[in-house]
Amino acid sequence: MFIVQTAERLKKIPPYLFMELRKKINQAKADGVDVISLAIGDPVEATPGSIIDELCRTARDPLNHRYPTDEEKGMLALRREIARWYARRYGVELNPEKEILGLIGSKEGCHHFVLARVNPGDIVLMTDPGYPAYRASILMGEGVPCNVPILPQNDYLPALEDIPSETAKKASAMFLNYPNNPTGACATQEFLNKLVAFAREYDIAVCYDNPYGEIVFAGQERISFLQAPGAKDVGVELNSFSKPFNMCGWRIGMACGNPDLIAAISKVKENTDSGIFNAVQFAAIQALTGEAGFIEEMLSVYGRRRELVLKTLQKIGIDFQPPRGTFYLWVPAPKGMTSLEFTNRLFDKTAVVVAAGTAYGQYGEGFIRISLTVPDDRLQEAMERIEKEFAP
């Protein structure tokens, strides 16, 4: 039998975490196990009705079934509304014609950023623990990932001053993500100012992934990288409709910031895809103009679930003060257990699936990630199972 050889670059890329988790969950369900997954950040509550209505209304217009308006950029009406959103929510001024680009989700932006900025062999800095797609994007672009640890003693922010100067000089780009997946940590204005100075000193282009920017709890303000003076000189911010408006399956997001990087990413896109379905773009405009209140409703839901999980963990001897961002909890494993041992015991004994911290990098050892994006009754059931298994 003839075997087709695939590209060498693919051999460097580990299996995608969430695809592997889905396989594990589906197999267990097929075996009749009542699995509760707390592993994947995919909100179960419905997208607001007004957004769905706008999708349906505009999908009935035959013109919207042609190639999308302003194909690779996103329609100007959407980019203008994104600019207004950034001005209202973050006090950031953006030129919709040169500093905003529509994306098929922010994950696409990570990949296109690498193709637009990174040359083969370039070092790309990325936080560890960190979202696995950053590493995959770097490797597919033939860059060299370089882990920058983010540790609890530094509030899960990278110690930029500890990055060796020789490494920084060879780096062309850096991935960061706050509010952070998986830790839930939030950046500070002081840190962002340092980041801009660091990037400028070493000519590093920053890709600041901010899909959880709206998911912050009491006492934590919303922060955009672009609020930092000079941020637009050194990087772009990726954002998404997935998390704030429960639109994960709609695949729409944006890149904002440095006009040269935006133009370069746009060039990648115009040679890769044909843009976002117009009706989805019109629905996204409705989200920005009419559904800010939905974000507050969901924060209340996540806050309630968060307290339930924290109380349960306290009962089994895991007492910690979590950061105030995202709908994840970055949970220390019980003493004497590794991340994988804790994850496997949860699955084998309680049929509760969580993500092992080591899936996000070597510095994720000793932690698991719990997602709050499940119905209340299933989360309650999961916590009861965990308490029964681990209670002293």
N, C-alpha and C positions, 0 to 999 in steps of 0.2 A: 504493500500500500504506500502510495506517495504521501510524504509528510511535508506540509507547507511550513517553512521556517518563518517565525515571526521576528519582529524587530528586537534587537538586543536590549534597547532601552526598557522594554516591557519586563524583562527579567529582573530589573532592579526594583520594580515596584511591588511592594507586598500586597496581598489580597486586601481589597477595600473593606474596612472594619464592618460597616453596616450591611454589606452584602453577605458577609460571613455570619453575622448575627441573625439576619433574616433566614438564612438556610437552617441554622440551628433551631430557631423558633418554629419554622414550618415543619421540620422533621418531628419535633416533639409533639406538635399539635396533631400531626398525622398519626402518631402513636397513641393518641387519646389523652395526652397530658393537658391539663388546664393551665396553660402558660400565661403568665402576666409579664409583659415586657416593659421595663422601665429603662430601656437601653437607648432608645432612639428619640430625638427631639422633633417630633412630628405632631403638632397640635391636633386634638380630636374634635374640638368645638368647630362648628360650621363657620365658614367665611360669612361676614355680614351680608344680609339679604340685599342691601342696596348695591353692593358690589356685584353680586350674582345677577341682579336685575339689569345692571348696566351692561354686563357681558352679553346677556341674552338679547337685549335691545339692539346693541350695535352689531351683534353677530348676524342679525336679520338683514343688514344692509349688504347687498352684493359687492359693493365697492370694498368692503372690509375683508373680502375673501381673496383679493388680489395680493400681490406682494406688499408687505407692510410699508406704510408711509415712512420716508427717510430711512430706508431699510436698515442699514447697519448702526445708525445713530439712535433710533427711537424717535417717534414723532415729536415735533417741536412743542406741541401742546403739552405733552407729558413732561418734557424736560423743563419747560417753564414752570409747571406745577411742582416739580421736584425742587426747583430753585426757591419757590415760595415756601415750601415745607422746611427747607434748611434755614431759611431766614426766620421763620416763625419759631421753630423748635430749638435752633442752635445759635441764632444770631450770625449765621454764616452767609455771606453774599457770594453767589455763583453766577457766572455767565452761562445761560442755558445753551448757547450756540457753540461754545468752545470748552466749557469746563464740566459738562455733564454728558454721559453716554448711557443709553439704555442697554441692559444686559438680560440674557436669558437666565436670570438668577445670579447671585454674587459668586457662586462656585465657578461659573464660566469665567468671571472676571479674574479669578486667581490664575487660571491657566493662561488666559490671553495676556495678562500682565507679564508673565514670564516670557512668553514668545515675543512680546513687544520690547522688553528691556534687557533680558539676560542672554549673553553669548555663551556658546559651549565652553565649559570649564570655569565659568564665573562662580564664585562663592555666593550663595544666597543665605542670609541669616534667617533663622526661624526659631520661634520659642518652643521649648520642650518643658512640660507637655504642650501639645498643640494639635490643631485640627489636622488629621492625616492627609487631607487633600492638598495641603501646601507642599508636603514632601513629594507627593506624586506629580504635582504640576512642575516642580523644580526639576525632577528627574526626567520627565518627558521633554522638557526644554533643554536637557543636557547640561543643566547647572549642577552645582555641587552643594547639597544641603549642609548647613553648619548649625548645630544645635546651640541655642542660647538658653541656659536653664532659667526657669521661673519658679521660685521657691517660696514657701509660706512665710519664711522669716523676712522676705522683702515684699510681702503682700502680693506675691505672684507677678511682680513687675521685673523685667530684665534689668540686671545691673549693667548698664551700658559701659560704665567705666571699667568693668572686668573683662570686656571683650578685647583680646590682644590687638594691639595696633596693627601688627602685620596681617592679621586676619581681616580686620576692618578695611584695610587698604586694598585687599583683593576682592572685597565684596562689592557687588553691583546693586544688590537689592536686599530688602528685609521684609518679612511677613510678620505682622502683629495683629492681634484680635482682642479687642476689649469693647464691652464686657466679654470676658474670656470664656471660650469653650476649650477645655472642659471645666476650668476651676471656678467660674462665676466671678472672678476678680474684675474690678473696674479700674481704669486708668485715672490718674489725677492730672490736673492742669500743669502742675509742676513737672511731672514726668513727660508729658507731651512736649513741653518747651525744651526739655533736655533731648528728647528724641529728634526734634527738628535741628537742634544744634549739632548733634552727633551725625545725622544724615548729611548735613551741609559740609561738615568737616571732612567726611570721607567720600563724598559724592555717591551716596547710597540712595537709591529710589525706594521710598517706603510704600508698601501696599498694606494699608490699614483696613482690615476686614471688620465691618461694624454691623452685621445683621441683627445683633441683639441690642443695638443702641437704645431702643425704647423699653427694653425689659429690665428695669431697675426698680428696686424696692425702697421703702421709706428711708429717708436719710441719705440717699444716693442720687445725685443729679445726673441728668443725661449729659453726656460729653461726646463731642465729635473731635476727631483728630484735626479737622479743618478749622477749629476754633483757635488753635495754637498759631501765634504770629509766625508767618513764613512757611506754614505747612504746605500751602499750594506751590511753593517753590521746589519742594522736595518729594512730593508724593501724591497718591490718590487714596481716596476712601471708597471702599465698596460697601454697598448697602442693599437691602432686600425688602420685598413686601411679604416674604414668607412668614417671618416670626411675628411682626406686630399685627398683621391682618389675617393670620391663619390661611395663608395662600401658598403653602409649600409646593403644592402640585401645579400651580399656575406658571411657575418659572418666569419670574420677572424681577429685575433688580436694577441697580445703577452703579456706575463709577463716576466719582466726582473729584475734581481737583486740578492738578497740573495740566495745562492745556496741551503741552507737548506729549505727555504720557497718554492723555485722552485721545489725541490724534493717532498715536501709535497703536493703541488698543483698538481703536476704530478701524485702522488699516488691517489688523489681524482679522477682525470680525467681518469686514466686507469681503474677505477672501475665504471665509469659513462658513458663515451662515447667512440667511436672508432676513434676519431680524425677528421681532416679536409680533405675533398675531395682533392686528389692530384692535380687535375687540378686547383682548387682554389689556392692552395699553389704555383704552378708554375706561375699563374697570379699575385700573390702577389709579387713574385720575380721580375717580369717585372715592377710592380709598383715602387718598390724600386730602380731598376737599370735604368729605362728609363723615369719616369714620374714626376721627381721633379719639372720640369717647369710647370706642370699642377697646382700644389699648388699655384704658384705665379699668374697664370691666375685666379684662383678662388678667391684669396685674392683681386684682382682687382674688380671682380664682387661683392663680399660681401662689399667691401669698398664703391662702388657706391651706393648700396642699403642702406647701413648704413647712408650715408649722406642724402639720400632722406627721410628716417624715421626721422632722427634728425631734419631736416628742417621743416617737417610737425608738429612734436611735439612742436617745438619752436613757430610755428604759433598759436597753441592752448594753449600756456602758460606753456608748460612743457619744461623747459630749464635746461639741466644738462650736465655734462661732463662724458661720459661713460668710463668704463675701456676699454682696448685695446686688449681683447682676445675673442675668440669664434665667432660664427656667430649669437649670441643672443644680444639683448639689454634688460637690466634690468631697466625698466622704472617706475619712481615714478607715483603713481596715482594722479589725480588732487586733490587739497586741499578739504577736507571734504568728500572724497570718500574712501571707503575701497577697497582692492584689488578685492574682489568679486563683489562689486557694479560697479566698473569700467569695469571689465570683462563682467558682464551681460549686462551692457548698450551697450558696443561695439557689443555684439552679437545680442541683441534685436533690436537695432536701425540701425546698419550698416552691420550686418551679417558677421562681422569680428571676428574670433576666436583667442584669445590669451590665454596664461596660467596664471592663477592667482598666485601671489607670494606665497600665503599661501599653495599652493599645494607642496611647497618645504620646508615647515616648518613654525613654528610660527614667526620666524624673517623675513619671506618673506612678512608679512603684510605691506601694503602700496605700493606694487610694482606689476607689471605684467612683463611677459617675452614675447618678440617679437622675432620670428625667421626670419632670412633673407634668408631662403632656399626655396623661391618661385620665379616663373618667374617674370621678371621685370614688365611686363604689369599688372599682378595680384597685385603685391605690389603697383604699381602706383594707381590702382583702389582702393585698400584698403585705401591708404593714402588720396585719394580724398574723400572717404566716411567719414573717421574719421574727416578730416578738416571741412567738411560740417556740421557734427553733433556737433562738439565741438568748432568751431570758435567763438570768442567773438562777 
